[in-house]
């Protein structure tokens, strides 16, 4: 006969440390850094969208 058991600590359950949010300072810093990296590209898109981009937006808006 085989004896089976279940451990009292389940390794598949998320731990409390997984739910710890980053501090506001870390989050704000990361967001600011990311924005600075993509800022020039976003500005270019807003000022000079490609014809293909405009056509895709128009086609999407007509399909809804």
N, C-alpha and C positions, 0 to 999 in steps of 0.2 A: 504494500500500500504506500502511496506517495503522499507526503505531507506538504501542503501548500500554505502559504501565508501572504499577507499583504503588509507592506511596510507602513508605518504610521506617518512617514513623511513622503509625500508623493513628489517625485522629481519633476513631473510634468506640470505641476501647478505653478503659476507665476508667483514670484516672491515679492515681498513688499518693495524691495529696491527697484523692481521694474516699473513701479508706479510712481516713483519719486520724480516729480517734474524738475526740469532744470530751473535754476534761479532766473529771475526776471532779467538780471544783468547779463547772464550768459546768453539768454534767448535774444535779447535786444541787440547785443553785440554781433551775434551770428547773423541776424536778419539784416542789420546795417551793412555788414561786410558783404553779404550776398548781393544786396541791392547795389552797392557801389560797383561790384564787378559787372553787373548786367545793365547798369543805368544808361550807358552810351548806346547800347544796342536797342534798348526800349525806346529811347528818344528818337532814334533813327526810324524805327518802325512806325511810331506815331506821326512823324513828319512826312515820310516817304514810303507809304505802303506800296507793295508791288501790285500790279494789275491782277495777278493771279489771286492774291490775298483778298482783294476787293471782290472779285468774282465769286470766290468761295463763300464769303460772308453774305453776299446778295443771294446766292443760290440757297444757302441754308435758311435765310430769313423767308424766302418764298416758299420753301418746303414745309414750313410750320403753319 
